[in-house]
Each structure stands twice: as C-alpha cells, then as structure tokens.
Amino acid sequence: MGLFCTPMAEDTADVAIVGGGMVGMTLAAALGGAGLAVVIVDAEAPAARTAAPFDGRSSAIAFGSQQVLAGVGAWTGMAAEAQPILDIRVSDGDGRGGVSRLFLHYDHRTLAPEAAPPFGHIVENRVIRRALLQRLAELPTVRHIAPARVAGVSRTESTAILHLDGGESVATRFVVAADGRQSAVRAAAGIRTVEWAYPQAGIVCTVAHEKPHGGVAHEHFLPAGPFAMLPMVDDAGLHRSSIVWTERRDLAPKMLALDEAAFAAEIERRFGPSLGGLRAIGGRWIYPLTLVHAERYVDNRLALLGDAAHAIHPIAGQGLNLGLRDVAALAEAVVDARRLGLDIGDALVLERYQRWRRFDNLVLMAVTDGLNRLFSNDLAPLRLVRDLGLAAVNQLPPLKRLFMRHAMGMVGDLPRLVRGERL
C-alpha cells in the first residue's frame, strides 16, 4: 500500500495519530518500526509541509533528541543538512547596540575532550519533515492519510474510532492528539488548558553572513526578549544562520515590513558585527508567542502529544525537544505493554506516559517562562541579579556541566530512545 492513501470505509489500526507534524510523524516511525499498525491523519498535504515557504523555521535538535530520531530511523535522511552546535554563548545586552556585558560560554569539549558529541544540531523543519516522510514510506505497517481532516472521535471503554470528513472511519486501540497547541481533538475531549499570550511575537528568518559561524549558537538577551542566532549548514557557498528574534508584539509587524537594508540593519544592531555584514535570504515569518499546558495528557483511549499537551516560549529552543521526549516515553510505554500482551490503550499504560512526562514538561515550562520574565527587561536591579547569575554559572565547572547536559537533553528519567538504546 502506498504511503498516502484513502482508507477503506472500515479501517483498523493499533494506534491512530491525528496530526502529521514532526512530533506526530516521529511517533508513527517509532511505533511502525516496532511493528504496530499505525494510521496518521494529517490536514496538510506532504508537498506543502516540505516546501521551503511553509513556515521558514529551523529547530535546535538536542543530542538526546537526535538519538530519538536516529532510533526511529529518520536521522540518516537529515544528517547531511544538520549543523552541529559546538558552542553556546549566552549574553546580556542593553538593546542599544552596545557590547554585551557578560556571557555564559558552553564548549562541548568540556564534557569529554577526546570524543565529545555536539550539544545538538540546527536543522530546517522542512528537512526534518522530509526525512520523516521518507522513513514512514519504508514502514509497511504505517498508513499516512493526507490531506484529510478528522470530523470527530468516538471512544468507548475498549476502542476508539476516528471519523474523517470524507465519511471514512478508522477503528483503533487509542488515539494520539498531535494536532498542535490549538488541538481540536483535545478540545472535543473536554480537556481544559492553562494558557496565556506573551506581549511578544517571534520573527523568524534565515540570514547569510560574511564570516563562518564556527558552529556557535548565540542567545542574546535584550529588553524586548531573546535574540537567537543559530548556525546552519553552508549553502552554495553562503554562510547561513537561522534567527529567532523575540520582539514586542506591537512592534514586530513593523520590523517585518522593513526593506532589506533596514531589516538587516536592525538585525546587526541587536546582534553586533561578529559575523560581518549580513542580509536576510528567503522569506520572513512572524508568530505570536503563547504558553499552553493541558490539565491532563490522557483521557479514555486518548493521549496528548507535543504542542497539544504543552507549548512553551521559544527561549532556549526546547519546544520540539520536549515533544520528542514525549514520543520516546509514549512509544516505550506502548511497546512494553504490547510485549507483555496488555491492551496498549488501557488507562494504566497511558497513565504511565503522563506520569513520566508531566513533571519534566512543567519544570521546563516554568524555567523558560521565568527566564523570559527575568531577562526581557532593562531594570537595573534585575540586570545585576541575572548578570551575577550568568557569571556564577560560568565560573563553577560542576554546575556548568550540569547545565550543558541539560542543554543536550540528557538529564532526568530518560526513555530508552533518548539514551540511544533500542525501543
């Protein structure tokens, strides 16, 4: 059966996934690779998801997340276009074009001088999606229905049924909602969320610059919010970086509307001259920034995954990494249950996933929200506190190594896929 297909009137699967983004496809690859029958339903056509103008974003794939993608068989399809992150520099500036006062420097060689892996990689989202689609095409038990929309979900004590807008249905042991922060499946299940909108928006684009980046990722804190310059692989001789620029929500559209020279000047004013002259290449995108957390991740025959369960501020670039750890935990809980001959959609199986992931997600949500509030201002007392904190971490090797391992996604109760082990 081909990868993209129309289901029969009465289709069946072990697991049905609603949402064909990076997190949903990674779960499909994990479960399909373990031999489970998986149906993934996506509202977007695959050609749209892999097109360069789709969203313009790149993702920071932490080392632990890279191991998840390798474990599900998708990393080889993106490795050639993945830029290793060798150093991370965190600086605190005043937003007036001056030199940053202090910085925290993470060097990957500090952890293991002889054979230290990179902290992670920067990969364009379209490249990640393309590699995942290629992997799904290799798995005979995965059926990808796209474009298609879910009209409703029926759930009983023993099964769940997806009703598609074309009149077809898919019977399954349980449904995974991976349909984003505005999840329709989550809303239909009556699962409430805690959420608020930040007074900020994210501007995303790619820039070409004169000097090579050396694999260094920069996080520069400014009063309006963090400004990240993330290294990308060179393309046709161009040195490239991805920008995630947090700006006041009322000001961001005006920045986006600037001509090329003025837009480049605003970037240089915030980042400085260390990479030489630069210019934006390709499109520019703007995204409102919100925080969303579901009151629970599971319900009868239903599990929430990735942004459908939690969406955080992009500071530190951890959103996708949280979703991939969700994938690793849910896949392990399901595969372990199947090996024991248990019902993979049973409440105890799904509850194991929720217990495993909820605390980690809450902690990182609180940390990223707190960091954004602490650094997104120019108040002198707070500037003193945060600069002293950066300096202290930079001068304390044990604490610094802990933070570096956290940046790599290698802290806490880690699922097998994150540890680089077989599912």
Number of C-alpha atoms within 10 A of each C-alpha: 9 11 18 17 12 16 17 11 13 10 15 19 19 21 28 27 27 29 27 29 21 23 26 26 25 28 29 32 30 27 27 24 21 16 15 20 20 25 26 25 26 23 16 16 14 19 9 12 20 19 15 15 14 14 20 19 20 25 20 27 28 28 26 27 28 24 22 30 28 18 22 24 20 25 19 13 20 19 17 11 18 22 24 25 25 20 18 21 16 19 21 23 22 19 19 10 13 12 14 17 10 17 19 19 20 22 18 22 15 13 17 9 10 8 9 13 16 19 26 24 27 23 25 23 22 23 21 25 24 20 22 28 23 15 22 25 18 15 19 16 23 27 25 26 22 19 15 19 18 20 15 15 18 13 19 11 11 13 17 22 23 25 18 18 12 13 10 16 21 20 22 24 22 28 30 23 25 31 26 23 22 13 17 18 25 27 12 10 16 10 16 12 18 10 15 11 12 16 14 22 24 23 21 22 22 23 22 22 19 14 15 18 20 14 20 22 25 23 24 23 27 24 21 22 25 27 23 25 22 28 30 28 22 15 10 6 8 14 20 25 28 24 23 25 26 28 25 16 18 11 12 19 15 10 16 16 11 13 10 12 11 13 17 16 17 14 20 18 14 20 24 16 13 12 15 12 14 20 19 20 12 11 13 17 16 21 14 16 19 17 19 20 22 20 13 17 24 24 18 18 24 26 26 30 31 27 24 27 29 26 25 26 25 21 21 16 21 21 22 21 23 26 27 28 26 26 30 29 25 28 24 22 21 22 20 15 17 15 9 9 9 13 16 22 26 19 16 13 20 24 19 16 23 20 13 19 23 18 11 16 22 13 11 16 22 13 15 18 17 12 18 21 13 18 23 21 17 15 12 8 8 14 18 10 12 16 17 13 13 17 14 14 17 18 13 10 12 11 13 19 18 15 15 21 18 16 21 21 24 17 14 8 12 16 22 17 26 26 18 17 11 12 21
